[in-house]
Amino acid sequence: QVQLVESGGGLVQAGDSLRLSCAASGRTFTTYAMGWFRQAPGKEREVVAHIEWTLGRTYYADSVKGRFTISRDKAKNTVYLQMNSLKPEDTAVYYCAARPTVTSADFTSWGQGTQVTVSS
């Protein structure tokens, strides 16, 4: 299994930027994809972005497209989420997740989350 630890959250003003990091350890050699999810108060957890580990193919939710960028450093087993032009509606706990193999139906490894708060 994969262990994930997020960092980089904080309190910022609207329009500011943050960069989240997620360090993976353990059985990372079979990882197919990693992603970022978020959950705001009173809302369901939603996907933000994910990235295929080998080739770097990416997906973004419409709500963050053009503002957020997901990337990974394969040598460091680390995935990043660069968040620009932050809005109050981006306020949420952000979770890193891993899809362990190409045949896995879901993201099954999760970090404990990092809080992002955007004030107006």
SVG drawing of the C-alpha trace seen along z (x, -y; Angstrom):
<svg xmlns="http://www.w3.org/2000/svg" viewBox="-24 -40 39 45">
<polyline fill="none" stroke="black" stroke-width="0.4" points="0.0,0.0 0.9,-3.6 1.2,-6.2 0.5,-9.8 1.3,-13.0 0.0,-16.4 1.4,-19.8 1.2,-23.4 -2.2,-24.5 -2.9,-27.7 -5.0,-30.9 -4.7,-33.3 -6.6,-36.2 -8.6,-35.9 -6.4,-36.1 -3.4,-34.6 -1.6,-31.4 -0.7,-28.2 1.3,-25.1 0.2,-21.8 2.6,-18.9 1.9,-15.2 4.8,-12.9 4.2,-9.2 6.0,-6.3 5.6,-2.5 4.6,-0.4 4.7,-3.2 6.2,-1.2 2.8,-0.1 1.0,-3.4 -1.1,-4.3 -2.4,-7.7 -2.5,-10.3 -5.0,-13.0 -6.2,-15.8 -9.7,-15.9 -11.4,-18.5 -14.3,-18.7 -15.9,-22.0 -18.1,-22.3 -21.5,-20.9 -20.4,-19.6 -19.6,-16.2 -16.0,-15.3 -15.1,-16.3 -12.2,-15.6 -9.9,-18.6 -7.3,-17.1 -5.4,-13.9 -2.3,-12.8 -1.3,-9.6 2.0,-8.7 4.1,-7.4 3.2,-9.7 1.8,-12.7 -1.7,-12.9 -3.9,-15.2 -7.5,-15.8 -9.0,-19.0 -12.4,-19.8 -14.1,-22.6 -14.2,-24.7 -10.3,-24.9 -9.3,-24.6 -7.0,-27.4 -6.2,-28.2 -4.8,-25.0 -2.0,-22.9 -1.2,-19.3 2.3,-18.0 4.6,-15.2 8.2,-14.5 8.6,-10.8 12.1,-10.7 10.7,-12.2 7.4,-10.3 5.7,-13.6 2.7,-15.2 1.9,-18.9 -1.1,-21.2 -0.3,-24.7 -3.3,-26.9 -3.5,-30.4 -6.2,-33.0 -7.7,-31.4 -11.4,-32.1 -13.3,-31.8 -15.2,-28.9 -11.9,-27.0 -11.9,-26.8 -11.9,-23.1 -9.8,-20.3 -7.6,-19.1 -6.8,-15.4 -4.1,-13.6 -5.1,-10.1 -3.5,-7.3 -4.9,-4.8 -2.6,-1.9 -2.6,0.0 -4.0,-0.3 -6.7,2.3 -7.8,0.5 -11.4,-0.8 -10.9,-3.7 -8.4,-5.8 -7.9,-3.7 -5.0,-5.3 -5.6,-8.7 -3.7,-11.3 -5.2,-12.9 -5.8,-16.3 -4.6,-19.8 -6.8,-22.9 -7.0,-25.6 -8.9,-28.8 -9.4,-31.7 -10.8,-34.9 -12.5,-37.6"/>
</svg>
